[in-house]
């Protein structure tokens, strides 16, 4: 948050309000530049985070079967339009040699990756690659379902449409049965 130039954001928001024909001195808009700057500092707080950091601490358990955390809510900002997209992530992995991560770490990796101007596809691959690198599991399968406001409130205007992205690593890349198992558990 300390790297965010709040004053510059406030100036930019004032300029946007003026550019669309609004009066930034109007009562309802007086504090808007400050509120937007504060919001941007919060929604982009993952800018410098490396999701691999969430997998530095591991535990050793005698478990080498599927671990699935599903319906992890997230929100992000589309880097093309700077409007929100939001949805849920489902993350599955199969530990190798009993190396497991704390379950909350999967959600934290999604959250920190999403908190920057982003693409859904990049969130999906970044989380999968971070887990593969740090946990060295037999496989990782990440599924993200999201609604994009750039498709809902502008452009094609199709509210309720969902975009689904996947990233399959390790055993999930070539094992249709393993992938099907996760898809059935997610539904």
C-alpha positions in Angstrom: 0.0 0.0 0.0 2.9 2.3 0.7 4.0 2.0 -3.0 0.6 3.3 -4.2 0.7 7.0 -5.2 -2.7 8.0 -3.7 -2.4 11.6 -4.8 -1.8 10.7 -8.4 -4.8 8.4 -8.4 -6.9 11.2 -6.9 -5.8 13.6 -9.6 -6.5 11.0 -12.3 -10.0 10.4 -10.9 -10.7 14.1 -10.8 -9.6 14.4 -14.4 -11.9 11.4 -15.4 -14.8 13.1 -13.7 -14.1 16.3 -15.6 -13.6 14.4 -18.9 -17.0 12.8 -18.7 -18.7 16.2 -18.0 -19.1 15.9 -14.3 -18.3 18.5 -11.7 -15.8 17.1 -9.2 -16.8 19.9 -6.8 -20.4 18.7 -6.6 -21.3 17.5 -3.1 -21.7 13.8 -4.0 -18.3 13.7 -5.7 -16.2 15.8 -3.4 -14.6 12.8 -1.7 -14.9 10.4 -4.7 -11.2 10.8 -5.8 -10.0 10.0 -2.3 -12.4 7.0 -1.9 -11.3 5.6 -5.3 -7.7 6.0 -4.4 -8.2 4.2 -1.2 -10.1 1.4 -3.0 -7.4 1.0 -5.6 -4.8 0.7 -2.9 -6.8 -2.1 -1.4 -7.8 -4.0 -4.6 -4.3 -3.8 -6.1 -2.5 -4.8 -2.9 -1.2 -8.0 -4.4 1.0 -6.1 -7.0 4.3 -7.2 -5.5 3.2 -10.5 -4.0 4.7 -13.8 -5.3 2.2 -16.6 -4.8 5.0 -19.1 -4.3 5.6 -17.6 -0.9 2.4 -19.3 0.3 3.9 -22.7 -0.4 7.2 -22.2 1.4 5.9 -23.8 4.6 4.8 -27.4 4.0 3.7 -30.3 6.2 4.6 -34.0 5.8 1.6 -36.3 6.0 1.0 -39.8 4.8 -1.4 -38.6 2.1 -0.9 -39.0 -1.6 -4.5 -38.8 -2.8 -6.5 -35.9 -4.1 -6.6 -32.7 -2.1 -9.4 -30.3 -3.4 -10.4 -26.9 -2.1 -13.3 -25.7 -4.1 -15.4 -22.6 -4.3 -12.7 -20.2 -3.3 -14.2 -16.8 -3.9 -12.1 -14.1 -5.5 -12.3 -10.8 -7.3 -9.9 -9.1 -9.6 -9.7 -6.2 -12.0 -9.6 -6.8 -15.8 -6.4 -5.3 -17.1 -8.1 -4.3 -20.3 -10.9 -2.1 -18.9 -10.1 -1.8 -15.1 -13.5 -3.1 -14.2 -14.0 -6.1 -11.9 -14.3 -9.7 -12.6 -15.2 -12.2 -9.9 -15.9 -15.8 -9.3 -14.6 -18.9 -7.7 -11.5 -21.0 -7.9 -11.2 -24.8 -7.5 -7.8 -26.1 -6.8 -6.8 -29.8 -6.7 -3.4 -31.4 -6.2 -2.0 -34.8 -5.5 0.8 -34.6 -3.0 4.1 -36.4 -3.7 6.0 -38.0 -0.8 3.3 -36.7 1.6 4.2 -33.0 1.1 1.1 -30.9 1.7 0.4 -27.2 2.1 -2.0 -25.6 4.6 -5.4 -25.4 3.0 -5.7 -21.7 3.5 -2.5 -21.2 1.5 -4.3 -22.2 -1.7 -6.9 -19.5 -1.1 -4.2 -17.0 -0.3 -2.3 -17.7 -3.5 -5.5 -17.1 -5.5 -6.3 -13.9 -3.6 -2.8 -12.4 -3.9 -2.6 -13.3 -7.6 -6.0 -11.7 -8.3 -5.2 -8.4 -6.5 -3.6 -6.7 -9.4 -4.7 -5.7 -13.0 -5.1 -9.2 -14.3 -6.4 -11.7 -16.8 -8.3 -14.8 -15.6 -6.1 -17.0 -17.7 -3.0 -15.6 -15.9 -4.4 -16.2 -12.5 -5.2 -19.8 -13.4 -1.7 -20.6 -14.7 0.2 -18.6 -12.1 -1.4 -20.5 -9.2 -0.9 -23.9 -10.9 2.8 -23.1 -11.8 3.5 -21.8 -8.3 2.1 -25.0 -6.7 4.0 -27.2 -9.1 7.3 -25.4 -8.5 7.0 -25.2 -4.7 5.2 -28.4 -3.7 6.4 -30.7 -6.5 3.2 -32.7 -6.4 2.2 -35.5 -8.7 -0.2 -33.0 -10.3 -2.2 -29.8 -10.0 -5.5 -28.9 -11.5 -6.8 -25.3 -11.2 -10.3 -24.4 -12.5 -11.5 -20.8 -12.3 -15.1 -19.7 -13.1 -15.7 -15.9 -13.3 -18.1 -13.3 -14.5 -16.5 -10.3 -16.2 -18.1 -6.9 -15.8 -16.5 -5.9 -19.1 -18.9 -8.4 -20.7 -21.8 -7.6 -18.4 -22.0 -3.8 -18.2 -20.4 -2.8 -21.5 -19.6 -4.3 -24.9 -21.7 -7.4 -25.5 -23.7 -6.8 -22.3 -24.3 -10.5 -21.4 -24.9 -10.6 -17.6 -24.6 -14.0 -16.0 -22.2 -15.4 -18.6 -19.3 -17.2 -17.0 -15.7 -17.8 -18.3 -14.1 -21.0 -17.2 -10.3 -21.5 -17.4 -8.2 -24.5 -16.4 -4.6 -25.3 -15.9 -3.6 -29.0 -15.7 -0.1 -29.9 -14.6 1.7 -33.1 -13.9 -0.5 -36.2 -13.9 -3.6 -34.1 -14.7 -2.2 -33.1 -18.1 -2.6 -36.6 -19.6 -4.9 -38.6 -17.3 -8.5 -38.1 -18.4 -9.8 -40.2 -15.5 -8.0 -38.0 -12.9 -9.3 -34.8 -14.5 -12.9 -36.3 -14.7 -12.7 -37.1 -11.0 -12.0 -33.5 -10.1 -14.7 -32.2 -12.5 -17.2 -34.5 -10.8 -16.2 -33.4 -7.3 -16.3 -29.7 -8.3 -19.9 -30.1 -9.6 
